[in-house]
Amino acid sequence: MIHSLFLINSSGDIFLEKHWKSVVSRSVCDYFFEAQERATEAENVPPVIPTPHHYLLSVYRHKIFFVAVIQTEVPPLFVIEFLHRVVDTFQDYFGVCSEPVIKDNVVVVYEVLEEMLDNGFPLATESNILKELIKPPTILRTVVNTITGSTNVGDQLPTGQLSVVPWRRTGVKYTNNEAYFDVIEEIDAIIDKSGSTITAEIQGVIDACVKLTGMPDLTLSFMNPRLLDDVSFHPCVRFKRWESERTLSFIPADGSFRLLSYHVSAQNLVAIPVYVRHNISFRDSSSLGRFEITVGPKQTMGKTIEGVMVTSQMPKGVLNMSLTPSQGTHTFDPVTKMLSWDVGKINPQKLPSLKGTMSLQTGASKPDENPTINLQFKIQQLAISGLKVNRLDMYGEKYKPFKGIKYMTKAGKFQVRT
Amino acid sequence: MTDSKYFTTTKKGEIFELKAELNSDKKEKKKEAVKKVIASMTVGKDVSALFPDVVNCMQTDNLELKKLVYLYLMNYAKSQPDMAIMAVNTFVKDCEDPNPLIRALAVRTMGCIRVDKITEYLCEPLRKCLKDEDPYVRKTAAVCVAKLHDINAQLVEDQGFLDTLKDLISDSNPMVVANAVAALSEIAESHPSSNLLDLNPQSINKLLTALNECTEWGQIFILDCLANYTPKDDREAQSICERVTPRLSHANSAVVLSAVKVLMKFMEMLSKDLDYYGTLLKKLAPPLVTLLSAEPELQYVALRNINLIVQKRPEILKHEMKVFFVKYNDPIYVKLEKLDIMIRLASQANIAQVLAELKEYATEVDVDFVRKAVRAIGRCAIKVEQSAERCVSTLLDLIQTKVNYVVQEAIVVIKDIFRKYPNKYESVIATLCENLDSLDEPEARAAMIWIVGEYAERIDNADELLESFLEGFHDESTQVQLQLLTAIVKLFLKKPTETQELVQQVLSLATQDSDNPDLRDRGYIYWRLLSTDPVAAKEVVLAEKPLISEETDLIEPTLLDELICYIGTLASVYHKPPSAFVEGGRGVVHKSLPPRTASSESTESPETAPAGAPPGEQPDVIPTQGDLLGDLLNLDLGPPVSGPPLATTSVQMGAVDLLGGGLDSLIGGPNFVAPPAAAVPASLGAPIGSGLSDLFDLTSGVGTLSGSYVAPKAVWLPAMKAKGLEISGTFTRQVGSISMDLQLTNKALQVMTDFAIQFNRNSFGLAPAAPLQVHAPLSPNQTVEISLPLNTVGSVMKMEPLNNLQVAVKNNIDVFYFSTLYPLHILFVEDGKMDRQMFLATWKDIPNENEAQFQIRDCPLNAEAVSSKLQSSNIFTIAKRNVEGQDMLYQSLKLTNGIWVLAELRIQPGNPSFTVLQLSLKCRAPEVSQHVYQAYETILKN
């Protein structure tokens, strides 16, 4: 199981270590540093690194490497999932997960890590249980603790720890009872030069924020549940009900949680809401290249596309760009060769465009590769797959909760090749 | 106020200061001091000197302080074992605390104090906690057993904790069950022989119940444990699968992959005709696709596993090609894995899309990725024949880009394409030659030289080209040198007149000026060959090469089966069995997929296999191949449990190429000048010569032994049953013809005449090819020997047993019937040697259910002897490998009705009287396996 954990910042300092079994010397990280050196970018460090006696599994989040050390055959996904959980927990506790914040809260971090694993076996990873065991630091609590001498370590066994609904504690009370659900869909797509779709899929999630008193039992049903054939549920969802009735029946976790994630890959179901017209050309003879892109709406079901952002990694040979946008602002970083154009809203009557020239290294041959354009956008009040919630019912409690459903479509990894 | 204040130091010296604070009377000050100590510890500072002071703070009601002290203890107890004993009392006391949280904390911490001396004090508290009324304490105690086992295994066994732990599997609380399973699994890993997790249908049922209710991590432990179970029949396998499938929709990817492992393994037991089998296949695709939308690290592990799954059951993801398309900002390790899977999924249906993508990738920035993409185009050409032309033109386009590494990579793959489709795309050679100068990588240079040598007759200036390489011969890498040597010899054999000088030059460079033994030996072999027998040289060097296929980069089937059992583990990431990399080789148990067993027949042994058709009743024709799958006889179909096969096929290919790409016949024999005597010193000549003849012994041995093993004659028809006619006989096979050697003896008192013979329809259509010729009447007490030629074009009917032959013999007295069993090896045909690539492909293609395993005992033969013995009976050895000291022979044979049987024969050397040969047979018509095995045994033992 998981032996030790090292937190390493991007400059290669180990700023926290935690061991759940015997102490593993931090020199084991040398193998990691070697791999880090070989990989040009932090993102490219391989997630599994073998060393003579150990295996190092790492994830890179918030500019921190979380490196787990294991000694025996352990499912690597188990370790990586656990590391993600550690990141999520830190974020949950401290608002942000960063090196200074972790250093500032080092004792709490240490206590939390100790609660999360025992001898390398996961012990308590649900945030509501952890928060009962180790209270998250707040300014008020720090002050109170200093004055009264009380502690931020709970001395009662968390109620959720052993119940069949470990994600919810008993005795939750709210004055305003409310349940919000956000249906968020991200489109991952690759569009080729000519504008036809190579792949397109939708990664959808339903995030819930539930603040309800007591032990409510909720049922969420859809207008078109047939869309959802590839789903992953939060443990609270009763799988049998879904299998037989295609409704989500569950006792919700308290607070914010991801109820469901789903995947729609059938090509005909994935509408592509934007198009990009581009004309990027380098000429062999000239040291100037032409650059022109236009973004326009397509299949938007009458909604506005907002928050449009175009980024593109230009070839190394491009020295500078002189461009004029019809709207929004643009920047080009001549060092990283990154072009970004913050477009904003798309007005279908007047399509935003960015035109101009690129200056190339004189004498160098024209670049081999054409830049790929990355697109970000948002569409409010629309789930592009057409998924619609039919109704939300609550059983088990008497009060009448406030319910809200929001839809949103975003670009995920949306790439246009040129 | 943040914890960073704990890091500030003062002038007096940190440790001194902390010591004072720890001994302070004020609680608050103490706690702050301990926090400072912990903070120093987290960044790797040594604060062990404070041990006694910190332990003194342990006796407290303040839970936070207690926890902090415990944290410290765990880290430093090992370095201060004597001091650690001070803590024991507190643990024992805390284990009696009314608050379950404190009890659990105590039992949790004391297990982490890795000091031998104090472990025995912990046994009593641990025993109590294992039976605690609170499940939280019980589940913590379960893990503590694993900790204790790690420190002192003997103690744990002596104290009976393992049994208590096993009892916890039946605990009412699912979390306790999960932890008990996890602890037992960990202990079992260090004791592979112990039967700790004794799984039976009852305990499996308990685990499945707990599976639905425990945490995600517990589910992983339980699923991994389930995967080690072998259900007793297909019904049980199906019911477990049904209960595991909901886990595929879990949000935790590790749960999903563990569930996939269980399903992939148990699916092996399900019949493919089952509706459920199809349903299951469909259910597996979406969760695998979903894994690919997760974070890149998860994607990577998922992709490595999908790589295995795609090889084992390509049908699962065959329609999902697009999800493996590469996004330009994927991390490089994800890109490379995706590419690999794209090639595996490439088929005629999607090749156009794949090629378009690959071409796109070949223009990206990342060099490694571009190279692999170019290589992938070549692999597509080899895999999907219809696409070869498109691939070649794509490669040519890429060569036109003149990007150096693209060109080199393209040339390397074009060489492979030439090997796969000889005489088809040679028109592109001109284009390749244009780029000769830009090649600076050994692999590309070697590939180009190979092409020039291979097609020397079509390249006008081949000699010039090769000569240009020769100038810097000694600066080239070995790979290039070897290739250059072979290429020039080829050139010489093709154009002997102009290139004599060149070949002399290269031979002397290779033999005299090089200190590389491989190069020198190859040089000498060529030299000898050319000087002694130019015709043979031509036959050898310019021999037709076996075609290559895409199978070369597939994982060997036996290894693949083993790896499938390790889905989701490190083994699956490295594509190596754990035995190949687990520390110290401990805990290595070879896992194998479960054999397919039908519930109704599970108790029957092979001998009592259900009768197919009672003889003579149903005109049941033996179908050839595939159709037989329907009425499978109940053979033991366990797939082989193999050691880690190490050599890859590509290595073997290389070896073949060394010879196959080599020697040849020489037209201009007289032109050849024998090497100067000095070049081959007398002392060297002999060993080389004998070495060569050794080499050829292998093949010559084949020719001399013809005709398969003949059993001594046995009495088929006793005189008593046939009014005085006694018939004994045997079957022989010689140079392609089968005959029945009969000995007729007249034991009656009258003369016998008018003999005739007839066969009933039989499984392989054996029939007399000529009438029974008994020339003179058979007088009393006279014996006549007759050889009756047989053919296999008679009517076919499946017999029971398969090799049963019913014969009717008539003479002037009466008609007599008898039946006999013929040995199957008389049906093995002479052209039963399968091409190596075909063999690999077929082996993979035949489902594992059709594999049968046998043992041949008491056969003290080595691999050579076995191989030549079998060869004389038309069982051909295609490849031989040595794995972990065992010889593995891969063999093929073909029956007269066209059924191929593939065999893997494992020979364990050692004590000759104990040699056991392990025989695995794969055949589309599995019922012949039993008889083939008997044939093996007969041949080998005689």
Interface residues (C-beta under 8 A of the other chain):
Chain A: M1 I14 F15 L16 E17 K18 H19 W20 K21 S22 V23 R26 A39 E43 N44 P46 P47 V48 P50 H53 Y55 L57 S58 V59 Q71 T72 E73 V74 P75 P76 L77 F78 I80 E81 F82 H84 K103 D104 N105 V106 V107 V108 V109 Y110 E111 E114 D118 N119 F121 P122 L123 T125 E126 T142 T146 G149 T151 N152 V153 G154 D155 Q156 L157 Q161 L162 V164 P166 D188 I190 D192 I198 T199 E201 Q203 D229 D230 V231 S232 F233 H234 P235 F239 K240 E243 R258 S261 H263 S265 P315 K316 D368 E369 N370 T372 N374 K413 Q415 R417
Chain B: M1 T2 D3 S4 Y6 F7 K27 E28 K31 K35 I38 A39 T42 V43 G44 N62 L63 E64 L65 K67 L68 L71 M74 N75 K78 N99 P100 L101 I102 A104 R108 G111 C112 R114 D134 P135 Y136 T140 V143 C144 A146 K147 D150 N173 P174 M175 N179 A182 A183 E186 E189 E213 T215 E216 W217 I220 D224 P246 S249 H250 A251 N252 S253 A254 V256 L257 S258 P286 P287 V289 T290 S293 E295 P296 E297 L298 Y300 V301 A302 E320 K322 V323 F325 K327 Y328 N329 P331 I332 Y333 Q353 A356 E357 E360 T363 E364 V365 T401 V403 G568 T569 L570 A571 V573 Y574 P578 F581 V582 E583 G587
